[in-house]
Amino acid sequence: RKSGVPVTAVLDAALKGRNLKYSVVSQKSIVVSEKHAAAAPQQSNKRKMQGVVKDDNGEPVIGATVS
């Protein structure tokens, strides 16, 4: 901040419009790195099913669950 302008303001201006970001680590260290695009949410293949679990005799199995 020698010229009265905060370092963060200078970095914001210098990196504007670029695929870069910065992190102020300490008074003497700043890390500049690439921004990574957020991953697109994956489409789920899950489906909701409902029914009854039956034994070999066709009787409902009490308390049975399928996951």
N, C-alpha and C positions, 0 to 999 in steps of 0.2 A: 504494500500500500504506500509505496514511495511517493507517487504523484497525487495522492489523495483519492484515487479511484480504487475501490475494493478489487482484489484479485478475482473474486467470483464474477464481478461485472465484466471484467476484461475477458475472462474465459467464456462467459455466456455469449459475448459478442463474437469472439474468435471462432467458437464452435457452432454458431447458429447456422442451420441449414446443412450441417454435416452429420454423418452417422457416428458421431462421437459423443461421449459423456465424460465427466470428470468427477473425481472424489478428492476432497481435501483431507489428506491423511494427518498432516501436522502443519505447523507454521512453515516448515521448510520442504514439505513433500506434497505433491499433487499427482494423482494417477489419472491418466487419460486412457480411455479404452473405447472399443467399439460398442455401440448400442446393438443389442440383439432384438430382433423383432419378436413380439410375443407369439408363441405357438398358437396356431389356430386350434380351436377346440375340436377334438375328434368326435366323430359321430358315434354314438353308442349303438351297439348291436343288441342291446338288452330288450327283451320283450316281456310283457306281463302275461303270466299264464295263471289260470286257476283251474282247479279240479279236485278230484278225490283220489287219494292213494288207497288202492284195494289189495287185499291179500289174494292168494291162489284160489280161494273160494268165492271171491267177489265181494267180500265183506270189507267195509271201510276200516283202515288202520288208524286207530285213535292216536292223536298226537303226532302223526307223521308229517314231516315237512320236506320240501324239495328246494334246494338252493343252487 
